[in-house]
Amino acid sequence: MITLIVAGIGLLALVAIVVGIVEATQAPTWRQIAAERRARWEAKQPQPHGLDPHAGSQPYDHDESWDDD
């Protein structure tokens, strides 16, 4: 019974090592894919923060005086 438990733990360790090696070899590819996806996403976000999307509008002036209690 102890042999079976030790063999199971050894198998889990072996699987963890193999997964780590495969992940390490694939990591640069996934980073490149993520960078390309982020660049595409950023290209779709041209509007600067704090501006009204309507033409000719001024930057938003945040006034919290209405919230004074």
KEGUTI-721613 format. One record per atom (N, C-alpha, C): atom name; x, y, z. Coordinates in steps of 0.2 Angstrom, whole numbers. Layout:
// residues N
+-------+-------+-------+-------+
: atome :    xx :    yy :    zz :
+-------+-------+-------+-------+
:    CA :     X :     Y :     Z :
...
+-------+-------+-------+-------+
// end
This chain:
// residues 69
+-------+-------+-------+-------+
: atome :    xx :    yy :    zz :
+-------+-------+-------+-------+
:     N :     4 :    -6 :     0 :
:    CA :     0 :     0 :     0 :
:     C :     4 :     6 :     0 :
:     N :    10 :     6 :     4 :
:    CA :    14 :    12 :     4 :
:     C :    17 :    13 :    -2 :
:     N :    19 :     7 :    -6 :
:    CA :    22 :     8 :   -12 :
:     C :    18 :    11 :   -17 :
:     N :    11 :    10 :   -17 :
:    CA :     6 :    13 :   -21 :
:     C :     6 :    20 :   -20 :
:     N :     6 :    22 :   -14 :
:    CA :     6 :    30 :   -12 :
:     C :    12 :    33 :   -15 :
:     N :    18 :    30 :   -13 :
:    CA :    24 :    33 :   -16 :
:     C :    24 :    34 :   -23 :
:     N :    22 :    28 :   -27 :
:    CA :    22 :    28 :   -34 :
:     C :    17 :    34 :   -37 :
:     N :    11 :    35 :   -33 :
:    CA :     7 :    40 :   -35 :
:     C :    10 :    47 :   -34 :
:     N :    13 :    48 :   -29 :
:    CA :    16 :    55 :   -28 :
:     C :    22 :    56 :   -33 :
:     N :    26 :    50 :   -34 :
:    CA :    31 :    51 :   -39 :
:     C :    28 :    53 :   -46 :
:     N :    22 :    50 :   -48 :
:    CA :    19 :    51 :   -54 :
:     C :    17 :    58 :   -54 :
:     N :    14 :    61 :   -49 :
:    CA :    12 :    68 :   -49 :
:     C :    18 :    72 :   -50 :
:     N :    23 :    71 :   -46 :
:    CA :    29 :    75 :   -47 :
:     C :    32 :    75 :   -54 :
:     N :    32 :    69 :   -57 :
:    CA :    34 :    68 :   -64 :
:     C :    29 :    72 :   -69 :
:     N :    23 :    72 :   -68 :
:    CA :    18 :    76 :   -72 :
:     C :    19 :    83 :   -71 :
:     N :    20 :    85 :   -65 :
:    CA :    22 :    92 :   -64 :
:     C :    28 :    95 :   -67 :
:     N :    33 :    91 :   -67 :
:    CA :    39 :    93 :   -71 :
:     C :    38 :    93 :   -78 :
:     N :    35 :    88 :   -81 :
:    CA :    33 :    88 :   -88 :
:     C :    29 :    95 :   -90 :
:     N :    24 :    96 :   -86 :
:    CA :    20 :   102 :   -88 :
:     C :    24 :   108 :   -87 :
:     N :    28 :   109 :   -82 :
:    CA :    32 :   115 :   -82 :
:     C :    37 :   116 :   -87 :
:     N :    40 :   110 :   -90 :
:    CA :    44 :   111 :   -96 :
:     C :    41 :   113 :  -102 :
:     N :    35 :   110 :  -103 :
:    CA :    31 :   111 :  -109 :
:     C :    29 :   119 :  -109 :
:     N :    26 :   121 :  -103 :
:    CA :    24 :   128 :  -102 :
:     C :    30 :   133 :  -103 :
:     N :    36 :   131 :  -101 :
:    CA :    42 :   135 :  -102 :
:     C :    43 :   136 :  -109 :
:     N :    43 :   131 :  -113 :
:    CA :    44 :   131 :  -120 :
:     C :    39 :   135 :  -124 :
:     N :    33 :   135 :  -122 :
:    CA :    27 :   138 :  -125 :
:     C :    26 :   145 :  -123 :
:     N :    29 :   147 :  -117 :
:    CA :    28 :   154 :  -115 :
:     C :    29 :   160 :  -120 :
:     N :    35 :   160 :  -123 :
:    CA :    36 :   165 :  -128 :
:     C :    31 :   166 :  -133 :
:     N :    28 :   160 :  -136 :
:    CA :    23 :   160 :  -141 :
:     C :    17 :   164 :  -138 :
:     N :    15 :   162 :  -132 :
:    CA :     9 :   165 :  -129 :
:     C :    10 :   172 :  -127 :
:     N :    16 :   174 :  -125 :
:    CA :    17 :   181 :  -124 :
:     C :    16 :   185 :  -130 :
:     N :    18 :   182 :  -136 :
:    CA :    18 :   186 :  -142 :
:     C :    10 :   186 :  -144 :
:     N :     7 :   181 :  -143 :
:    CA :    -1 :   181 :  -145 :
:     C :    -4 :   186 :  -141 :
:     N :    -2 :   187 :  -134 :
:    CA :    -5 :   191 :  -130 :
:     C :    -4 :   199 :  -132 :
:     N :     2 :   200 :  -134 :
:    CA :     4 :   206 :  -136 :
:     C :     1 :   209 :  -142 :
:     N :     0 :   204 :  -147 :
:    CA :    -4 :   206 :  -153 :
:     C :   -11 :   207 :  -151 :
:     N :   -14 :   203 :  -147 :
:    CA :   -21 :   204 :  -145 :
:     C :   -22 :   211 :  -141 :
:     N :   -17 :   213 :  -137 :
:    CA :   -17 :   219 :  -133 :
:     C :   -17 :   225 :  -138 :
:     N :   -12 :   224 :  -143 :
:    CA :   -11 :   230 :  -148 :
:     C :   -18 :   231 :  -152 :
:     N :   -21 :   225 :  -154 :
:    CA :   -28 :   226 :  -157 :
:     C :   -33 :   229 :  -153 :
:     N :   -33 :   227 :  -146 :
:    CA :   -38 :   230 :  -142 :
:     C :   -37 :   237 :  -141 :
:     N :   -30 :   239 :  -140 :
:    CA :   -28 :   246 :  -139 :
:     C :   -30 :   251 :  -145 :
:     N :   -30 :   248 :  -151 :
:    CA :   -31 :   251 :  -157 :
:     C :   -39 :   253 :  -157 :
:     N :   -43 :   249 :  -154 :
:    CA :   -50 :   250 :  -154 :
:     C :   -52 :   255 :  -149 :
:     N :   -47 :   257 :  -145 :
:    CA :   -49 :   262 :  -139 :
:     C :   -46 :   269 :  -140 :
:     N :   -48 :   272 :  -145 :
:    CA :   -44 :   279 :  -147 :
:     C :   -46 :   285 :  -143 :
:     N :   -52 :   284 :  -139 :
:    CA :   -55 :   290 :  -135 :
:     C :   -51 :   291 :  -129 :
:     N :   -48 :   297 :  -128 :
:    CA :   -44 :   298 :  -122 :
:     C :   -49 :   298 :  -116 :
:     N :   -47 :   297 :  -110 :
:    CA :   -51 :   297 :  -104 :
:     C :   -53 :   304 :  -102 :
:     N :   -59 :   305 :  -100 :
:    CA :   -61 :   312 :   -97 :
:     C :   -64 :   316 :  -103 :
:     N :   -65 :   314 :  -109 :
:    CA :   -68 :   318 :  -114 :
:     C :   -75 :   315 :  -116 :
:     N :   -79 :   320 :  -117 :
:    CA :   -86 :   318 :  -120 :
:     C :   -85 :   316 :  -127 :
:     N :   -89 :   310 :  -129 :
:    CA :   -88 :   308 :  -135 :
:     C :   -91 :   312 :  -141 :
:     N :   -95 :   318 :  -139 :
:    CA :   -98 :   322 :  -144 :
:     C :   -93 :   327 :  -146 :
:     N :   -93 :   329 :  -152 :
:    CA :   -88 :   333 :  -155 :
:     C :   -89 :   340 :  -152 :
:     N :   -83 :   344 :  -151 :
:    CA :   -83 :   350 :  -149 :
:     C :   -84 :   351 :  -141 :
:     N :   -84 :   346 :  -138 :
:    CA :   -85 :   346 :  -130 :
:     C :   -79 :   347 :  -127 :
:     N :   -79 :   350 :  -121 :
:    CA :   -73 :   351 :  -117 :
:     C :   -72 :   346 :  -112 :
:     N :   -66 :   345 :  -110 :
:    CA :   -64 :   340 :  -105 :
:     C :   -69 :   340 :   -99 :
:     N :   -70 :   335 :   -96 :
:    CA :   -75 :   334 :   -90 :
:     C :   -72 :   338 :   -84 :
:     N :   -75 :   342 :   -81 :
:    CA :   -73 :   346 :   -75 :
:     C :   -76 :   342 :   -69 :
:     N :   -73 :   339 :   -65 :
:    CA :   -76 :   335 :   -59 :
:     C :   -77 :   339 :   -54 :
:     N :   -83 :   340 :   -52 :
:    CA :   -85 :   345 :   -46 :
:     C :   -89 :   341 :   -41 :
:     N :   -86 :   340 :   -35 :
:    CA :   -90 :   336 :   -30 :
:     C :   -93 :   341 :   -25 :
:     N :   -94 :   347 :   -26 :
:    CA :   -97 :   352 :   -22 :
:     C :  -104 :   350 :   -20 :
:     N :  -108 :   347 :   -24 :
:    CA :  -114 :   345 :   -23 :
:     C :  -115 :   340 :   -18 :
:     N :  -109 :   336 :   -16 :
:    CA :  -109 :   331 :   -11 :
:     C :  -107 :   333 :    -4 :
:     N :  -106 :   340 :    -3 :
:    CA :  -104 :   342 :     3 :
:     C :  -110 :   342 :     8 :
:     N :  -109 :   338 :    14 :
:    CA :  -114 :   338 :    19 :
:     C :  -112 :   341 :    25 :
+-------+-------+-------+-------+
// end
